[in-house]
């Protein structure tokens, strides 16, 4: 028989879920079907036969299929040293350290570098992992409006005389808006006011910059960064992330990053998968060109039809529709038309900016994107007719 606590506990949880339902915020799990516009598999490597073969060979050749412990205990293997050295060369840094997820990388990095007396300047639209890393560090924080360098500079100027560690933290490609941080300008401000810059390249890795090396590499800025974080679970179709920077930063993280120290290592075959994915991605300039050209055409086509796509200039094309109910209705309409789309709602995005987020991959054909535009317009016409009927 359930205890009083259990009865009350489950009632409270159910009430919370009903509250989400009432605000059109309740989420659920479902398998993706149709033309996949939710995927971060930007280069299509998750279905590449060459990568599948490399993974099978890595598993076959691995001495074990489990991590068995943290890397500081039993989980380290020589292949991790090789892959970290190779990834550092790719990223253009002296060293790199692998974490089991991008979330763990950002938490470990920020909490190990920042103390309560330090000061961090964070873009208002940064990813949750960056936000949580800053919160957990206990450091003082200034959230500047998205990409507003004037406000950022004013904050830096106001604290210019303080003797503490100061860091500017930003994504390179913003995951919900598809726009790009001005890394060169951020570094100039940081240099002027004695700060460092950390860039999360999650949606830049494999897609942007020379040979997919990221936004910061596009203008030769990597060597001036305090750190860059490159995830492997998106364009590289693997898992985990590398914090890239100096050799001393790597040693600092090994000794202070709790998400590294206290996490079981990923199995050694994952290092083989990442190495193979990186080799494949380096040779995919044509796929990158196709992906970005199609993304630009889609964004331009939607804008010409009056849709709000913000300042997207990347493979992520948002369509902001406003209210949660409208985003859900649009997503359902597109799903019935054969597109795998999810409505993105608060708290993932700000209140009143619910949207469809079209995350393009190089495998989506041009004619499907044209059909997507037509379907968006068909949904809007249907919604307008329904609204007119209700008020008639």
Steps between C-alpha positions, in 0.01 A plus 500: 500500500650839402605729784349842556817651359472300177135595449569870559821489297333360189203737529738795502686369196175438312377850585823645365460307176139616465622855545745454215222350287277801565774734375581283196844430648484128573758301308506136396730253328428379149700339223579729209332413170511681167741759361707562809520869586588439867838338453842642583659238272599783268737300276293182495776298666262320737383290205831486313606138426867591536445626854291194589781278377758699700290465816470123454876474451562718807278278714666187367847634567431649842636325806170561679152630418449690826670799656546304829579814703602862474805576288693582816434145624455210254330672207795651316633346177783612273254561215350791694840672501525446124149631432543803726828589328333460160203709598725776633668514158157521337387778737828691464587485870786364706291237677150355541321303771203272432182505710209255476254770384494862394301580812769342719772687310341840556420431866847365570674784319307788656481368855873429503599844367262730686481580870251710695707817471535464121281660236347341192324674211251269330288548187130491586436215254780269611428128530373354828833323559682834500235658722517212748880501502501869589237450771682208657829688502348759735670780306341838456332527163387766258256383232525727198221519237555264210803611294480854646865601509419850626345365819781249534763771469321718755505209746869434437580869540309527828706217649831581332679580827398182682778249564322176422477249215261623231363277225269565205304184418313444176381244251645537151185393313195554721298183516150648493555804277765385253691828518871536566703667774751765383801323649756749366318793661454309826873431515578867436277604790648231721853618423407862570357424843717214619254214450508158337258344251350150502317386186269199479532375141231232537313594180809629321712185524514314170285758320665843516850630455785347298442124472225533762735619775247748640403866496804616699733335247339693215700815584795341675376579850544163668838571657357803685219308671512390863326182381284360222253215548437269204225242531505165320129411519386728218685525168748231610221247573671369812477604867679720751696823460852640508611802696781645289764744614846509651686206651482663843122535465476129430703418810285737704182326382638152572560615857199725563208428261259292708304378197825347372641374828182331623360366171551148370706508183336437167600159356817503288313417178335844519844653445526293181158620388589864559831464317328345198223761500753782511694354207179474297383850593828661400444387141139625475547854368250435220233383746561807716462726199175333394357509853569869556381601152169316549462648848546853367248439222242363744540793738477752214193328356319497833585865566368597155168344603486707818624241750716610792832316481708746702860545394569137420795455266574135572354150470254582781197688366239599760147612415361697793120474521450641851260304717541139609169386352590639157839330503343167596233535230758585234718206601203262488404627153852446369521156657188398309674625185794268563743732680654408835471831686465587870361816655760682709340671800600672825714458701722390210422834331368827651129537579298597194763378253388139451624377167573229255873432477608359167835331556627415153730220394678453170279200421178703470426558132434843351150402385405395855600844626288663231210278606562605860459866403173421323372304800581787737294733284219243479493475881484879534210520254319225689559675834370829358185333367439335837544833682261672260239225548519535880437874488228485234 
